[in-house]
Amino acid sequence: MTKEKKEEINVVENTTPVVEEARTTYRQIYIKINEGQVYAFIPGTILEIFVKKGQNVKKGEPLCSLHAMKMDNNICSTIDGKVHTINIKKGQNVSKNDVLIEVIPVPTKQK
């Protein structure tokens, strides 16, 4: 191995941490959501809405059905509460991270 090739290898090794740092920054881009906001995790079409405004729902209860990539996905409530807002209609196309339904927590009665 010649002296020139050793220097090339050192240059490549010295630039590697810069590339890794850029990657870490790229992967830290997230969208913060509020409690009770139910959002589309993938672009698709709303097939069915299972709830109405003012209806009480439990955590894990299906709120709507989203068709995406040849699959039907039930979108469920993330909390126990009451449906506050429905931002979608049957047949509507939605984008990733669109807020579909908002559920507000209902205070529980303490014994």
PyMOL commands that set and color helices and strands:
alter all, ss='L'
color gray80, all
select helices_A, chain A and resi 3-27
alter helices_A, ss='H'
color red, helices_A
select strands_A, chain A and resi 37-39+44-49+56-57+62-68+71-76+81-86+93-94+99-104
alter strands_A, ss='S'
color yellow, strands_A
deselect
rebuild
show_as cartoon
